[in-house]
């Protein structure tokens, strides 16, 4: 497992290769609103990702954290574009790739 912070431009360049990994652990920081997880899962399914695990913490001060392990080897877009699409959901405040295998 390779730990990869998604905070730099270099990371975006490296992740544009589809041969980098087969699984990604993604952490979402969201507002506590109905339907956010459903919207994220729809994006994953639309781009041929496969959800392996979902862990969700109890919301504190209207902020919830969700971690999702996703099979990414069959994504039909690059990983950076995939992450940007998830970030485009207005209730999502932050998306980080915690690890890639």
C-alpha positions in Angstrom: 0.0 0.0 0.0 1.4 3.4 -1.0 0.4 6.4 1.1 -0.3 9.3 -1.2 -1.4 12.8 -0.1 -3.5 14.5 -2.7 -2.3 18.0 -2.1 0.2 18.8 -4.8 0.2 19.4 -8.6 2.8 16.6 -8.8 0.3 14.2 -7.4 -2.2 15.0 -10.1 0.4 14.3 -12.8 1.4 11.0 -11.2 -2.2 9.8 -10.8 -3.1 10.5 -14.4 -1.6 7.1 -15.2 -4.2 4.4 -15.1 -1.7 1.7 -14.3 -0.8 3.2 -10.9 -3.0 1.1 -8.7 -6.1 -1.0 -8.4 -7.6 0.3 -5.2 -7.9 3.8 -3.7 -8.9 4.8 -0.1 -10.7 8.1 -0.4 -11.7 10.3 2.6 -14.6 12.7 2.2 -15.4 15.6 4.6 -19.1 16.5 4.1 -21.9 18.5 5.5 -24.5 16.3 7.3 -27.2 16.3 4.6 -29.4 13.6 3.1 -28.4 12.1 -0.2 -24.7 13.0 -0.2 -23.4 9.4 0.0 -25.9 8.4 -2.6 -24.6 11.1 -5.0 -21.0 9.9 -4.4 -22.0 6.3 -5.0 -23.7 7.3 -8.3 -20.5 9.0 -9.5 -18.5 5.9 -8.6 -20.9 3.6 -10.5 -21.1 6.0 -13.5 -17.4 5.8 -13.9 -17.1 2.0 -13.5 -15.6 2.1 -10.0 -16.4 -0.6 -7.5 -17.0 0.1 -3.8 -15.2 -2.4 -1.6 -15.9 -0.7 1.8 -17.6 2.3 3.3 -16.9 3.7 6.8 -18.9 6.6 8.1 -18.3 8.5 11.4 -21.1 10.1 13.4 -21.5 13.8 12.4 -20.0 16.4 14.7 -21.0 20.0 14.4 -22.8 19.1 11.1 -19.7 17.7 9.5 -19.4 14.0 8.7 -16.4 12.0 7.5 -16.8 9.1 5.1 -14.0 6.8 3.9 -14.5 4.6 0.9 -12.2 1.9 -0.6 -12.8 1.8 -4.3 -11.5 -0.5 -7.0 -10.2 2.0 -9.6 -8.6 -0.2 -12.2 -11.6 0.0 -14.5 -12.4 3.7 -14.1 -13.4 5.3 -17.4 -11.8 8.6 -16.5 -8.5 9.5 -14.8 -8.4 9.5 -11.1 -7.8 13.3 -10.7 -10.9 14.0 -12.9 -12.9 11.4 -10.8 -11.9 13.1 -7.6 -12.7 16.5 -9.0 -16.2 15.3 -10.0 -16.8 14.1 -6.4 -15.5 17.5 -5.1 -18.1 19.2 -7.3 -20.9 18.0 -5.1 -21.7 21.3 -3.2 -22.0 19.6 0.3 -18.6 18.0 0.1 -16.0 20.2 1.7 -12.9 18.1 1.1 -11.8 14.9 -0.7 -8.4 13.2 0.0 -6.8 10.1 -1.4 -5.4 8.4 1.7 -3.7 5.5 0.0 -3.4 3.7 -3.3 -2.6 0.0 -3.7 
